[in-house]
């Protein structure tokens, strides 16, 4: 149940955005075992002057088509698992929608189980006898 935010340049058609979202979910399923049906995603398109992605940071040449994928998830995944997601997602987006691998910026925000509420004003992921509750 990670929360995914995808920021991209404005003007992409609905099928492109849908494929982007499906590809992200499939990559998280392959790399992290996230169930395909557990989807929490926000796509934000940005017009000129509202999305800034350094075109040459770390020697990687990014185009004006670059996107940012930010994944908020429970802490605890190791570096190898995160790297698997990076590679899987970049490769899958390239194969499915033609997005250059260099144009996929991915960031994780790790939180604890008590940092989620999925409705009803409750912390569903925290057991009642948990000291964090």
Protein Blocks (a to p, Z undefined) as FASTA:
>chain_A
ZZcdddddehiafklmmmmmmmmmmmmmmmnopafklccdddddddehiaccdfkgghia
cdfkbccddddddehiafklmmmmmmmmmmmmmmmnopafklpccddddddfklpceejh
iafkbcfklmkZZ
